[in-house]
Amino acid sequence: MIKLCLGKVLVLQREVPEFVNALAAKVAKQNGTMVILDVGGRDELLSKDLLNYVDIISPNEVTMNVNWI
C-alpha cells in the first residue's frame, strides 16, 4: 500500500516516466486529489492507464499542434 501526504491538486509532467505518473495519479485520485497533466515534453500518445486518472489536460502552445491523444 502506498501512502503519500497529498494536497488538493497534483500536477504531473511528461518528463517523468509515464508509469510513474500513472501510479501517482491513481494514488492521488484514490485520495480525492485533482490531477492535472502538463502534456509538454513528449510527443508519444498518452496511455489510457494514465488518462483514466487525469482531470485536466494542460497543453502549451507547442503541444497544441501535436497528436498525443
NORHU-V932725 format. One line per field, one symbol per residue. phi: phi as a letter, one per 40 degrees, with the letter a starting at -180 (. if undefined). psi: psi as a letter, one per 20 degrees, with the letter a starting at -180 (. if undefined). A space follows every 50 residues. Layout:
phi=???
psi=???
//
This chain:
phi=.bbbcbccbbbbbcccdcccdcccccccccbgccbbbccchabcccccdc cdbccbbbcbdcccbbcbb
psi=pppqoqbhpppqqihqphhggggggggghhjkpqppoojqhqiqqqqhgg hhjphppnqahgihjpnj.
//
